[in-house]
Amino acid sequence: MKKILLSLILMILSESYYSQLSVTPNQTATNLANYLLGGGVTITNAQLTCPTGANAIFTNGSTTNLGLNSGVLLTTGSAAAAAGANTNVLNTNNGTGGIAQMAPITGTSSNLDGCLLEFDIYPQCSPLNIRYKFASDEYPEYVNSGFNDGFGFFISGPNPLGGNYTNFNLATVPGSSSPVTIDNINSGVNSIYYIANGGSTIAYDGMTTVLTGSANVTPCANYHLILAITDGGDALFDSGVFLQQSGISCVGPTVTATSSAGGGGGGVICAGQSATLTASGATTYSWSTGSTSSSIVVSLQQLRPIP
């Protein structure tokens, strides 16, 4: 009896530790895209193909077990229903079709209740990243049963390694090319990325850890991104993807200088001395000297006093 009472107390304390996720549904495409906008990128021409009530901006996530504080929520059902304790079945049929790009991702004969956000993006650095968490009420009962809900993050544009990306999916299981679906991340497969979500402040039965999609891009080139989620197989048991606020971003290259003076010069470069400039954080380099290596040596020819 004491053990039972102790377990109940611990459960109550665990639940009281968390608060409510706040969601604001029915956003415009521009609002959603701007909420995702991070450093080093520019976003234009946002478009939203999503049923009424299936998208939202979420906040207050730091008081829950979500692992993301705020961002964008795209669902195959009701975005408002995603907040709250995991006590109800999420089962909204929006009566809409699927998304063409998602057919090979889910591997099912039909994709329904699709929600898609797309826009043009101009990254000024590389790689381009996005942080997200996929969740579903298909977990755990319908894993490998033909109802394979999933999320896709598709990029189109120049590939710095050659050719072009054409709807290339970046939402994959880390270290593999397998797409993020309930069949590919669950308690039995890639379980390190899976969280069974019992009685928490997020309504879905299971979810992934926070994942990062990433692609090498050509800085200052134009790209098109598509973020899409669908029910796979039927329109029952909803799924959602939580996208981190300012989570679409890239980190620009940095340059450090090392003086040839040595000794106690403190990095000061005098006339006749040289410095090595070393860049990092990029896939290719092009200096004004014509060099394409990651570092160059420059010399200071003459010093003139400031008048």
Phi, psi and omega in degrees: 000318180298320180295321179295314179298319179296319179296318179296319179297317180296322178295317180296316179296321180297317181290323182289344180292330184261156175244193188268135170290138179253128180234142177237098187286175172060056176273161173278162178301319181295318179299315181296314181297316180294330179290335179272346187296120178246193184288144173082008181224156172235135182243135178220167172055046180288138177224144183235125173239096192201136179299155176302130178087356184268352179238159181195164163259132179245148177221177177067018181293336181292343178268004180243186176263019184290319182094357174231137185281315183204162180162208183248139178241123173245133185227167172261013181212244181249122178292323180297326183287346182289339180270141177119176183293152182278071182240340183249153175282128176271107191212060180262122175262109182278353175070025181245166182278186181264201183229129188304318183295339184274346183304311179287343181286311182279335178067023181248165183286340180218141175236127188231168176054042182288147175225124188226131171240128180223155180193163172273146182222142183237093180279140179258009182201180182210148002280167175266132186233155170216138180250136186203168174220125178266140180219155183204147171270000171289334178292150340268354192294329190251019173295133179058036179241009180096002179242079194257075177299149181199172180234141177231143178231099192255135180239139174230137181148183185295135175265119183298344178271358179126142180072208183223150167281138174229101184048047180279125186277124179259352179272085184231160174298130182310132179080011181213178175255008181287130181291160180278104177219171181292333179285335185263342174226113180197189184291343181254336182232129182052042187295342178296340181256011185245142177233116172286126194249075182269121171061037184256195181267003174247134193282340183289150183289332180208160180203163176276168166290174176290124183247161178233123171268140187214145177214138170289132181230166175269115181304141177069026171247160183267140179226162174237131180243142174233126174249120188218146176221141179217157165282133178256123176099315175204180183262015183265157174057098191286159173229163179211157174233127179261119183251126187295137174303135183059022186277349174265109189202172171216158181253122182287160179292155176241153180233129176242151181240134177239121183284148175277354185295321182067196176059219183262028184292342178064024179087359179287135180251123179259167179303135180089350178263172182229168177220146175262120177262123183239124180256150176214163177092015177226163179268331176225158183226144177213104181271162178295342177283349184098350180289146177243011177278173182281351179214152176222161176250127179240150181241145175262115188277322187208143175251137175233134180292150176285124182294000000 
